[in-house]
């Protein structure tokens, strides 16, 4: 006599329907999902409101040291890549589900209610007041921050080089001088004067190029209300 093989799914269904009906199961699942959605909305509202705080109560034994950064390290990256480090309430991008999930996990692990969220990102991703790679942080205290989540695309490998002239006033002047020199060298010798006056021609042309490039750059900067990276990395104002 052959005995039928045991189908585990069939046995599992028998065990399930002995204790609950289909309607009870759907009701329970709906309740679980509703609680999850409510919790996610609560966290999202908290990030969007951006309540300021200088520290959170973490269990330091559960923190990953690789995710802890000092404000000086954050400032260096912001200045080099011309980024902002602002309260999360100014962020106009969409917070991904992974970030919400990590906040929820951290709060459960550390038995705390996180607040004071900060985001590092390019200016265009913030709703700045008028006067491609976000990172979400929470303050630990003493100017240390814990990196919760990074999302979006990585920055262009040329961004640091492109933003170098805007880092400080000294960088800007060096860039203008270098640009003027390059433009002067592109002009053929003797284009304006005879070959006997090449040195004078080069000097006068260099002065003209320097004033021309510097004037355009300064006009653009003042007209747009721009400032150097060392001055804006924590500014909430567009024209700062």
N, C-alpha and C positions, 0 to 999 in steps of 0.2 A: 504494500500500500504506500502510495506516494503522498507525502505531506506537503501542502502548499508552502512556498517560501514566504517569509514575513516581509511585508512592505512597510518600511518605517514611516513613510508619510501617512499611510492609512492608520497605523497605530497612533501616530501623533494626533491626527484629526479626531480619533475616538476619544483620546484623553482630553482634548480641548473641549469637545462638545458635551462631555459628561459634566463639566463644571460651568460652562458658560454657553449662552446662545449667540447666534450671529449678531443680533442687535446689541447685546451687551458688549461683545468684542468691539464692534464699530464705535460704540459710545465711549468705551474706555480709551481706544486709540485716538478718537477725536479729542478727548479731554487732555491726553498727553500732548498731542500736537498743538492744541490751543495754549497750553501752559508754556510750551517751547516758544511759540510765536510771541506770546505776551512778554516773555523774558527777553527775547531778541529785540523787541520794540523798546523795552525799557532801557537796554544797554545802548541802542542806537540814539535814543533821545538824550541819554546822558552824555554821549560823545558830541552830539550836535549842539547841546547847550553849552558845553565847554566850561563848566564851573571851574574856576581857578583854584589851585591847591599846590602847595610846595612839597608835599610828601604824601605817601601812602603807607599803610601798615602792612609790610610784607613779612613773610617767614623767610629769613635770609638763607636758611638751610635748603630751601626749595628753589632759590633763584639760580639761574644759569649765569655764571660770571661773564660768559662770552656776549651776553645781551645787555650788559651794564655799561653805560657811557657817561663820562663827565661832560659838563657843559662846555669846557674848553675844547674837547674833541669834537663836539657837535658844531661849535662855532667855526672851527678850522674847516670842516667840510662845507658848511654853509657859505663861508667866504670864498673858498676855492672854486665852488661850483655855482655860486650866486643863487643860493636857495634861501628860503625863509623857514624859521622855526617858531611857529605860532600856536596859540590855543586852537584846539580842534573845532571850535565853533566857527572859525573863519574858513574852514575847508569847504569848498563847494563841490568837490568830487564825490563819488559814491563810495561809501565804506563797504568793502567786500564782506561776504558772509564769514570768510575765514578769520577776519579780524574780530568780528563779533563773537565768534566761537572761542577764540583765544582769550578774549577778555573774560568771558563766562567761565572758562576753565581756570584761569588765574584766580578769579574771585572765589571759586569753590575750593581750590587747592590752598589758598592763603587765608580763607575765611575772612574776607574783607570786602569792602565796597570801593572799587577803584574810582578815582576822580582826578581832575587836573590834567586831562589828556593833552598832549602836544603832537603836532605833525610837522615833519620836515618835508618840504616839497618846493618846486619852482613857484614863483609868484603867481603865474597864471592859474594855478589850482586853488587859489585863495580868494575869498570875497574881501578884498581890501578896501578900507575906508579912504576916501579921497582927501587929503591934506597934502617829468614824465615818470616821477618815481617816488611816491609818498612813503614815509615811514611813521608809524604810530608809536608814541612813547607815553609812559606814565612816570611821574616823578617819584623818586625813592626818598629824596631828602639830601641836604648838603650839596646841592647842584649835581646830583647824580640822577640819571634817567634810565628806565628799563625799556628796552625795545620789545614791543608786543608783536608787531606784524609789519611786514614790508610787502607791497603789492605793486602792480603796474609794470611797465617796461623799464628796463635799465636805461640810465642816462647815456647819451651819445658819448663815445670815447673821446670826442673832440671838445666836449662842453667845457672842461676845465681850461683848455687852451684858448677857446673862444672868449671865455669870461675873464681871462687873466688881465686884460687892460682895464677892466672895471673894478678890480680888486681894491686898489688904493690909488691916490692921486699920483704917487711916484710911478706906479705901473702905467697909468694913463699917459703921463708926460713922456715916458720912455717909448711907449707905443707910437705917439705922435711924432717924436723925433725920428724913430726908425722908419715910419711910413714916409715921412718927408724925404729922408735920405734915399729910400728905394725909388720913390717917384722922380727924384732929381737925377739919379743914375740912369733912369730909363730915357731921359731926354738926350738926343745925340749931341756930341761935342760940336761947338760952333753953330748951333741952331739959331742962337740969338746974337752972338758976337763972333768976331774973327778969332782964329785959332791963337792969336797972340794974347787974348784976354780970357783964356779958358778958366783960370782960377777965379777971376772976378765973376764970370758968368755962372760958374758952379755955386759960388757963395751966395750971389743974389737970388739965383733960382731956388737954392735950398731955403733961404729965408722966406721967399714967397710961398713955397710948398708948405713950410711949417705953419705959417700964418693961415694959409688956406685950409689945411686939414684940421688944425687946432680950432679955427673959427667955426667950421662946420660941426665938429664934434661937440664943442661947448654950446653952440646954439641948439643942437639937438638935445643935449643933456638938460639945459635949462628949460627949453620949451616943453619937454616931456616930464620935467620935474624929477629927473633921475638923480641917484646918488651912488656912492661907491659901496661895494659889497660889505665892507667892514662896518658901515653905518646902517644898513637896512636889514640885516639878517634876522633881527628880532622886532622889526618895525611892522605895525599893522596898517600903515598908511601906504597908499599906492604911490603918492608923489613924495617919497621920503628917500 
